[in-house]
Amino acid sequence: MPNRIFRGSHWSILFVLVLLGLTRVGQAQDRFNMSHSALTGSQAILFVTRDAGIFRKYNLEPQIIYITGAPPNISALLAGSVDFVVFAGPAAITANLAGANTAVLMSFVNTMEHSIFSQRAIKNPADIKGKTIGVSRPGSSDDYGARVAVRKWGFEPDKEVFFVSVGGPPDRFLALQTGRVDAVLIQPPLTVKARKAGFNELAALADLGLDYLGTSLVTSRAVIDKKIELVRRMVTAFAEGIHFYKTNKPASLRSIAKLMKIDDAEAIEESYNAYAIKFMARVPYANPSGIEVILKDLEKTNPKARGADPKSFLETRFLKELEDSGYIAKLYGDKN
């Protein structure tokens, strides 16, 4: 038993020394590109981590690029234009099935947290028949969620309910306001604005308890092979960023407000409570059950999805290193 305890302590000490080595004062910052797909509370963790100076702490200087919708982000990753992407997971799964070497490093949200808001005349889901729902673009997470909801309501997508691409969350909300579409899927903090504007909330997908691969940190196997220490530091920075998000509320609220360009305190608060408190785990492993849900849906059009192992889409070793070392537990002051 004493030897076992020593071995565990020895590993923790070694891991901390590695981290210290990776964050030497004066070491050159690694400059690289990464992208994200939406101006929404679910992706605020990227900006909370940046604004808190945590990337700099690990000698990281990400050039953050906003690319609307998941599919173009995947294209940028596979072309080598970016090294990491923060977005919802279905596009990474689809690309992997097509032969791409994508790898999900962690997931910040393991459910579908969108809400469906409709025009005032649409009082309940039965009224959505024959109407148009605004989505980011085909294959995006909100497009997927809308189709799941429509099927649950007993309608056939594209035949009884229609979809039109209108852009990211602010663009979707604007399309609802101007009457261009009959309904949209949005997330906190825009949900508060939609309620205040008098639009009807037809469904909160989080209440359905759906497992899902939501907002995630994704890279490629090529990046892991060529830049393994960069990947390790990114995972460490995000783990510390989550701790900061959960324990430094005022600074996190400011980051959310800056990202979303809003000053509505109630809306910012709802976003913080949803993502920092409710959805985001201290150790953000992706849930294989969420990937299985996506594969089941893809089976209808992609035979390669049938029988695919959900775990094969994940790269958990970096997060597991952190967890096994006790680093994350120590961030939160856990004694065990």
C-alpha positions as CSV (number, residue, x, y, z in Angstrom):
1,M,0.0,0.0,0.0
2,P,2.7,2.6,0.8
3,N,4.4,1.8,-2.5
4,R,1.1,2.3,-4.3
5,I,0.6,5.6,-2.6
6,F,4.1,6.7,-3.5
7,R,3.7,5.7,-7.1
8,G,0.5,7.8,-7.3
9,S,2.2,10.7,-5.7
10,H,5.2,10.3,-7.9
11,W,3.0,10.5,-11.0
12,S,1.3,13.6,-9.7
13,I,4.6,15.3,-9.0
14,L,6.0,14.4,-12.5
15,F,2.8,15.7,-14.1
16,V,3.0,19.0,-12.3
17,L,6.7,19.3,-13.2
18,V,5.8,18.7,-16.9
19,L,3.2,21.5,-16.6
20,L,5.7,23.8,-15.0
21,G,8.1,23.0,-17.8
22,L,5.5,23.9,-20.3
23,T,4.9,27.3,-18.7
24,R,8.4,28.6,-18.2
25,V,8.6,32.3,-17.8
26,G,10.0,33.9,-21.0
27,Q,9.2,30.9,-23.2
28,A,7.9,31.9,-26.7
29,Q,4.2,31.8,-27.2
30,D,2.9,29.2,-29.7
31,R,0.9,31.1,-32.2
32,F,-1.8,29.1,-34.1
33,N,-5.2,29.4,-35.6
34,M,-8.4,28.0,-34.1
35,S,-12.0,28.6,-35.0
36,H,-15.5,28.5,-33.5
37,S,-18.9,28.3,-35.1
38,A,-21.4,30.5,-33.2
39,L,-21.7,33.6,-31.2
40,T,-23.5,31.9,-28.3
41,G,-23.2,31.2,-24.6
42,S,-22.2,27.6,-25.3
43,Q,-19.0,28.8,-26.9
44,A,-18.2,31.5,-24.3
45,I,-15.8,29.1,-22.6
46,L,-13.3,29.9,-25.4
47,F,-13.4,33.6,-24.6
48,V,-13.6,33.2,-20.8
49,T,-10.3,31.2,-21.0
50,R,-8.7,33.7,-23.3
51,D,-9.8,36.8,-21.3
52,A,-8.6,35.2,-18.0
53,G,-5.1,35.0,-19.5
54,I,-5.1,31.2,-19.2
55,F,-3.9,30.5,-22.7
56,R,-1.0,32.9,-22.1
57,K,-0.2,31.0,-18.9
58,Y,0.5,27.9,-21.0
59,N,2.4,29.8,-23.7
60,L,-0.5,29.6,-26.1
61,E,-1.5,32.4,-28.5
62,P,-4.6,31.2,-30.4
63,Q,-5.8,33.4,-33.3
64,I,-9.5,32.9,-32.9
65,I,-11.5,33.0,-36.1
66,Y,-15.3,33.0,-36.3
67,I,-16.7,30.8,-39.1
68,T,-20.5,30.4,-39.1
69,G,-21.8,26.8,-39.0
70,A,-20.0,23.5,-38.3
71,P,-19.3,22.2,-41.9
72,P,-17.0,25.2,-42.9
73,N,-15.1,24.8,-39.7
74,I,-14.5,21.1,-40.5
75,S,-13.2,22.2,-43.9
76,A,-10.8,24.6,-42.3
77,L,-9.6,22.0,-39.9
78,L,-9.0,19.4,-42.6
79,A,-7.3,21.9,-44.9
80,G,-4.9,22.7,-42.1
81,S,-6.0,26.3,-41.9
82,V,-6.9,25.9,-38.2
83,D,-5.6,23.4,-35.6
84,F,-8.6,23.3,-33.3
85,V,-12.3,24.0,-33.6
86,V,-14.9,24.7,-31.0
87,F,-18.4,23.7,-32.2
88,A,-21.1,21.1,-31.9
89,G,-20.0,17.6,-32.7
90,P,-22.1,16.1,-35.6
91,A,-20.0,17.6,-38.3
92,A,-16.9,16.0,-36.8
93,I,-18.6,12.6,-36.7
94,T,-19.8,12.9,-40.3
95,A,-16.4,14.0,-41.5
96,N,-14.7,11.1,-39.7
97,L,-17.1,8.6,-41.3
98,A,-16.1,10.1,-44.7
99,G,-12.5,9.3,-44.0
100,A,-11.3,12.4,-42.2
101,N,-9.1,12.1,-39.2
102,T,-11.0,14.3,-36.7
103,A,-10.7,13.7,-33.0
104,V,-13.0,15.0,-30.2
105,L,-10.8,16.1,-27.3
106,M,-13.5,17.2,-24.9
107,S,-17.2,18.2,-24.8
108,F,-18.4,21.2,-22.9
109,V,-22.1,20.3,-23.4
110,N,-23.4,16.7,-23.6
111,T,-27.0,17.5,-24.4
112,M,-29.1,19.6,-26.8
113,E,-29.5,22.9,-25.0
114,H,-31.4,24.8,-27.8
115,S,-34.9,26.1,-27.3
116,I,-37.4,26.5,-30.2
117,F,-39.1,29.9,-30.4
118,S,-41.9,30.7,-32.8
119,Q,-44.0,33.6,-34.0
120,R,-46.8,34.6,-31.7
121,A,-49.5,33.0,-33.9
122,I,-47.8,29.6,-33.5
123,K,-49.1,28.5,-30.0
124,N,-48.0,24.9,-29.9
125,P,-46.0,22.3,-31.9
126,A,-49.1,21.2,-33.8
127,D,-49.2,24.6,-35.4
128,I,-45.7,24.2,-37.0
129,K,-47.0,22.0,-39.8
130,G,-46.4,23.7,-43.2
131,K,-44.2,26.4,-41.6
132,T,-40.5,27.2,-42.0
133,I,-37.8,26.9,-39.3
134,G,-34.6,29.0,-39.7
135,V,-31.3,27.2,-39.1
136,S,-27.7,28.0,-39.4
137,R,-27.1,25.7,-42.4
138,P,-27.7,22.0,-43.3
139,G,-25.7,19.7,-41.0
140,S,-25.3,22.3,-38.2
141,S,-26.3,21.4,-34.6
142,D,-29.5,23.5,-34.7
143,D,-30.5,21.9,-38.0
144,Y,-30.1,18.5,-36.4
145,G,-32.0,19.6,-33.3
146,A,-34.9,21.0,-35.3
147,R,-35.3,17.8,-37.2
148,V,-35.3,15.7,-34.0
149,A,-38.0,18.0,-32.6
150,V,-40.1,17.9,-35.8
151,R,-40.0,14.1,-35.9
152,K,-41.0,14.0,-32.2
153,W,-44.0,16.1,-33.0
154,G,-45.1,13.7,-35.7
155,F,-44.1,15.6,-38.8
156,E,-41.7,14.7,-41.6
157,P,-38.8,17.2,-42.1
158,D,-38.7,18.8,-45.6
159,K,-42.1,17.6,-46.5
160,E,-44.4,18.9,-43.7
161,V,-42.0,21.3,-42.1
162,F,-39.4,23.2,-44.0
163,F,-35.9,24.6,-43.2
164,V,-34.0,27.6,-44.5
165,S,-30.4,28.6,-43.8
166,V,-30.2,32.1,-42.2
167,G,-26.9,32.0,-40.3
168,G,-25.7,32.1,-36.7
169,P,-27.8,32.7,-33.5
170,P,-28.0,36.5,-33.9
171,D,-29.0,36.1,-37.5
172,R,-31.6,33.5,-36.6
173,F,-33.1,35.7,-34.0
174,L,-33.2,38.6,-36.4
175,A,-35.0,36.4,-39.0
176,L,-37.6,35.6,-36.4
177,Q,-38.0,39.3,-35.5
178,T,-38.5,40.3,-39.1
179,G,-40.9,37.5,-39.9
180,R,-38.6,35.9,-42.4
181,V,-39.1,32.5,-40.7
182,D,-41.8,31.0,-38.5
183,A,-39.5,29.5,-35.8
184,V,-35.8,29.2,-34.9
185,L,-33.6,27.3,-32.5
186,I,-31.5,29.6,-30.2
187,Q,-29.6,29.2,-26.9
188,P,-29.0,31.4,-23.9
189,P,-28.6,34.3,-23.7
190,L,-30.9,34.9,-26.7
191,T,-33.6,32.9,-25.1
192,V,-34.2,35.7,-22.6
193,K,-34.5,38.3,-25.4
194,A,-36.9,36.0,-27.3
195,R,-39.2,35.7,-24.2
196,K,-39.1,39.4,-23.5
197,A,-40.0,40.1,-27.2
198,G,-43.1,37.9,-26.7
199,F,-42.2,35.0,-28.9
200,N,-43.5,31.5,-27.9
201,E,-41.2,28.9,-26.6
202,L,-42.4,25.7,-28.2
203,A,-39.8,23.4,-26.6
204,A,-36.6,23.4,-24.6
205,L,-34.6,20.5,-26.0
206,A,-32.6,20.2,-22.7
207,D,-35.9,19.1,-21.0
208,L,-36.1,16.1,-23.3
209,G,-33.0,14.7,-21.6
210,L,-31.3,13.9,-24.9
211,D,-27.7,12.6,-24.9
212,Y,-25.8,14.5,-27.5
213,L,-22.3,15.7,-28.5
214,G,-22.8,19.4,-28.1
215,T,-20.2,22.1,-28.0
216,S,-16.8,20.4,-28.2
217,L,-13.1,20.9,-28.7
218,V,-12.1,19.1,-31.8
219,T,-8.7,18.6,-33.6
220,S,-7.3,16.2,-36.2
221,R,-5.1,13.2,-35.7
222,A,-2.5,14.9,-37.9
223,V,-2.3,17.8,-35.4
224,I,-2.0,15.4,-32.5
225,D,0.8,13.6,-34.3
226,K,2.8,16.7,-35.2
227,K,2.0,19.0,-32.2
228,I,1.3,16.7,-29.3
229,E,2.6,19.1,-26.6
230,L,0.4,21.9,-28.1
231,V,-2.6,19.6,-27.8
232,R,-1.7,18.7,-24.2
233,R,-1.4,22.4,-23.2
234,M,-4.7,23.3,-24.9
235,V,-6.5,20.6,-23.0
236,T,-4.9,21.7,-19.8
237,A,-5.8,25.4,-20.5
238,F,-9.5,24.5,-21.2
239,A,-9.7,22.4,-18.0
240,E,-8.4,25.4,-16.0
241,G,-10.7,27.7,-18.0
242,I,-13.7,25.7,-16.9
243,H,-12.6,26.1,-13.3
244,F,-12.3,29.8,-13.8
245,Y,-15.7,29.9,-15.5
246,K,-17.3,28.2,-12.6
247,T,-15.5,30.1,-9.8
248,N,-15.1,33.6,-11.2
249,K,-18.6,34.7,-12.1
250,P,-18.1,38.5,-12.5
251,A,-15.2,38.1,-15.0
252,S,-17.1,35.3,-16.8
253,L,-20.2,37.5,-17.1
254,R,-18.1,40.2,-18.7
255,S,-16.7,37.7,-21.3
256,I,-20.2,36.5,-22.2
257,A,-21.4,40.1,-22.6
258,K,-18.4,41.0,-24.8
259,L,-18.8,37.9,-27.0
260,M,-22.6,38.3,-27.5
261,K,-22.5,42.2,-27.6
262,I,-25.3,42.5,-25.1
263,D,-25.8,44.4,-21.9
264,D,-29.0,42.6,-20.7
265,A,-28.0,41.4,-17.2
266,E,-30.8,38.8,-17.0
267,A,-29.8,37.3,-20.4
268,I,-26.1,37.2,-19.4
269,E,-27.0,35.6,-16.1
270,E,-29.1,32.9,-17.8
271,S,-26.3,32.0,-20.1
272,Y,-23.8,31.8,-17.2
273,N,-26.2,29.6,-15.1
274,A,-26.9,27.3,-18.1
275,Y,-23.3,26.7,-19.2
276,A,-20.9,27.4,-16.3
277,I,-23.2,25.7,-13.7
278,K,-25.7,23.4,-15.3
279,F,-24.2,21.9,-18.4
280,M,-20.4,22.1,-18.1
281,A,-18.7,19.3,-16.2
282,R,-15.4,19.8,-14.2
283,V,-13.9,17.0,-16.2
284,P,-15.4,17.5,-19.7
285,Y,-15.4,14.0,-21.2
286,A,-17.6,13.6,-24.3
287,N,-20.4,11.2,-23.6
288,P,-20.2,8.2,-26.1
289,S,-24.0,7.9,-25.8
290,G,-24.3,11.3,-27.4
291,I,-22.2,10.1,-30.3
292,E,-24.4,7.0,-30.5
293,V,-27.5,9.2,-30.9
294,I,-25.8,11.0,-33.8
295,L,-24.7,7.8,-35.5
296,K,-28.3,6.4,-35.2
297,D,-29.6,9.4,-37.0
298,L,-26.8,9.2,-39.7
299,E,-27.6,5.5,-40.3
300,K,-30.6,6.6,-42.4
301,T,-28.4,8.1,-45.0
302,N,-24.9,6.8,-44.3
303,P,-24.3,3.0,-44.1
304,K,-20.9,3.6,-42.5
305,A,-22.6,4.9,-39.4
306,R,-24.1,1.5,-38.7
307,G,-22.0,-0.4,-36.2
308,A,-19.4,2.4,-35.8
309,D,-17.9,2.5,-32.3
310,P,-18.7,5.8,-30.6
311,K,-15.4,5.8,-28.7
312,S,-13.4,5.7,-31.9
313,F,-14.3,9.3,-32.5
314,L,-12.8,10.4,-29.2
315,E,-9.2,11.2,-28.0
316,T,-9.5,11.2,-24.3
317,R,-5.8,10.5,-23.3
318,F,-4.9,14.1,-22.6
319,L,-7.9,14.7,-20.4
320,K,-7.4,11.4,-18.6
321,E,-3.7,12.4,-17.9
322,L,-5.0,15.5,-16.2
323,E,-7.6,13.7,-14.2
324,D,-5.3,10.8,-13.2
325,S,-2.6,13.3,-12.0
326,G,-5.0,14.9,-9.6
327,Y,-4.5,18.3,-11.3
328,I,-8.2,19.0,-11.9
329,A,-9.2,17.8,-8.4
330,K,-6.6,20.2,-6.9
331,L,-8.0,23.1,-8.9
332,Y,-11.3,22.7,-7.0
333,G,-9.6,22.0,-3.7
334,D,-10.6,18.4,-3.5
335,K,-8.7,16.6,-0.8
336,N,-9.2,13.1,-2.2
